Amino acid sequence: MGFQPHPDRVTWRLHLATSPQGVYDALNSDEGRASFWAESAAESEGVIHFQFINGEQFPGRVLRRTKPTLWSVEYLGSVVEFHLEPDGRSGTDLTMHDVGVAPQHRDEVTAGWLNVLLPMKAALDHGIDLHSHDPARSWDQGYVDH
């Protein structure tokens, strides 16, 4: 099986030292999502209002919440699922599927998820915020930041 073999799906796996419940709680809370995903990601009536440092904003409807094993949201025209499994110690093996990715956006989406997942690991496992919070240094200017 090659790297990202499905034409309309991006899949990444990530190991976290944080428990599945802790990862689920971060995905399912405004503060948790803002610690690694966006400048702001407040939920109202089942819709998350993502706001990024470059001024981009868009809604994402939460689709599924199965505590603490599955959390899913509509995101930029596709469906993202986070599957959380205990690692047998006290951490989590996370598998993320982004399904319905348009072919013309596939490369950027594949890379872009690393800009969510690695900051998630830094925030949840180490309490570190990897984002610059500087609009002059965003993804749009070629920075590894959003």
C-alpha positions as CSV (number, residue, x, y, z in Angstrom):
1,M,0.0,0.0,0.0
2,G,1.4,3.4,-1.0
3,F,1.4,6.6,0.8
4,Q,-2.2,8.0,0.9
5,P,-3.5,5.5,-1.7
6,H,-7.1,6.6,-1.7
7,P,-7.9,9.3,-4.3
8,D,-10.5,11.1,-2.2
9,R,-9.3,10.4,1.4
10,V,-6.4,11.6,3.5
11,T,-5.5,9.4,6.5
12,W,-3.0,10.1,9.2
13,R,-2.1,8.2,12.4
14,L,-0.7,9.8,15.5
15,H,0.3,8.4,18.9
16,L,-0.4,10.6,21.9
17,A,0.6,10.1,25.5
18,T,-2.7,11.7,26.4
19,S,-5.6,9.3,27.2
20,P,-8.5,8.8,24.7
21,Q,-10.7,10.7,27.0
22,G,-8.3,13.7,27.1
23,V,-8.0,13.7,23.3
24,Y,-11.7,13.5,22.9
25,D,-12.2,16.3,25.4
26,A,-9.8,18.5,23.4
27,L,-11.6,17.8,20.1
28,N,-15.0,18.4,21.7
29,S,-14.2,21.7,23.4
30,D,-13.8,25.3,22.2
31,E,-10.6,25.7,24.3
32,G,-9.2,22.4,23.3
33,R,-9.6,23.0,19.5
34,A,-8.2,26.5,19.8
35,S,-5.1,25.1,21.5
36,F,-4.0,23.3,18.3
37,W,-6.4,23.7,15.4
38,A,-7.4,27.4,14.9
39,E,-7.2,30.8,16.5
40,S,-10.8,30.2,17.6
41,A,-13.1,27.2,17.2
42,A,-16.2,28.0,19.2
43,E,-19.2,25.7,18.9
44,S,-22.8,27.0,18.8
45,E,-25.8,24.7,18.2
46,G,-23.7,21.9,16.8
47,V,-21.7,24.1,14.4
48,I,-18.0,25.0,15.0
49,H,-17.0,28.5,13.8
50,F,-13.4,28.1,12.8
51,Q,-11.4,31.3,12.7
52,F,-7.8,31.3,11.5
53,I,-5.0,33.8,11.9
54,N,-5.2,34.9,8.2
55,G,-8.8,36.0,8.7
56,E,-10.3,33.0,7.0
57,Q,-13.5,31.8,8.7
58,F,-15.9,28.9,8.0
59,P,-18.4,26.7,9.8
60,G,-18.1,23.0,10.4
61,R,-21.1,21.0,11.6
62,V,-20.3,18.3,14.2
63,L,-21.5,15.0,12.8
64,R,-20.7,12.4,15.4
65,R,-19.7,12.2,19.0
66,T,-19.1,8.8,20.5
67,K,-17.2,9.5,23.8
68,P,-14.3,8.7,24.0
69,T,-13.7,6.8,20.7
70,L,-15.0,8.9,17.8
71,W,-15.4,12.5,16.9
72,S,-16.4,13.7,13.5
73,V,-17.0,17.1,11.8
74,E,-17.6,18.6,8.4
75,Y,-14.5,20.5,7.4
76,L,-13.9,22.5,4.2
77,G,-16.3,20.4,2.2
78,S,-15.2,17.0,3.4
79,V,-15.9,14.8,6.4
80,V,-13.2,14.3,9.1
81,E,-13.3,11.5,11.5
82,F,-11.0,11.1,14.5
83,H,-10.9,7.5,15.8
84,L,-9.3,7.2,19.2
85,E,-8.1,3.9,20.6
86,P,-6.3,3.1,23.9
87,D,-2.6,2.3,23.2
88,G,-2.5,-0.3,26.0
89,R,-0.6,2.0,28.4
90,S,-2.2,5.3,29.1
91,G,-2.1,7.0,25.8
92,T,-4.0,7.1,22.5
93,D,-3.5,5.8,19.0
94,L,-5.4,8.3,16.8
95,T,-6.4,7.6,13.2
96,M,-7.8,10.6,11.3
97,H,-9.6,10.2,8.0
98,D,-10.6,13.2,5.9
99,V,-13.1,11.8,3.3
100,G,-14.3,13.6,0.2
101,V,-11.1,15.7,-0.4
102,A,-11.3,17.3,-3.9
103,P,-8.5,16.2,-6.2
104,Q,-7.2,19.8,-6.8
105,H,-6.8,20.3,-3.0
106,R,-5.4,16.9,-2.1
107,D,-1.7,17.9,-1.8
108,E,-2.4,20.9,0.4
109,V,-4.9,19.0,2.5
110,T,-2.4,16.1,3.1
111,A,0.2,18.6,4.3
112,G,-2.3,20.8,6.1
113,W,-3.3,18.0,8.5
114,L,0.2,17.8,9.8
115,N,-0.3,21.5,10.8
116,V,-3.2,20.3,13.0
117,L,-2.0,17.0,14.3
118,L,1.5,17.8,15.3
119,P,0.4,21.0,17.2
120,M,-2.3,18.7,18.8
121,K,0.5,16.4,20.1
122,A,2.5,19.4,21.4
123,A,-0.5,20.9,23.1
124,L,-2.0,17.8,24.6
125,D,1.2,15.9,25.5
126,H,3.5,18.8,26.4
127,G,1.4,21.9,27.0
128,I,3.1,23.7,24.2
129,D,1.4,26.1,21.7
130,L,3.3,25.8,18.3
131,H,1.4,28.6,16.6
132,S,2.9,32.0,16.1
133,H,-0.5,33.8,16.4
134,D,1.0,36.3,13.9
135,P,-1.2,37.2,10.8
136,A,2.0,38.1,8.9
137,R,3.4,34.5,9.3
138,S,0.5,32.3,8.3
139,W,0.1,29.3,5.9
140,D,-0.7,31.9,3.1
141,Q,2.8,33.3,3.4
142,G,4.4,29.9,3.3
143,Y,4.9,29.5,7.1
144,V,4.1,26.2,8.8
145,D,1.4,27.9,10.8
146,H,-2.3,28.7,10.4
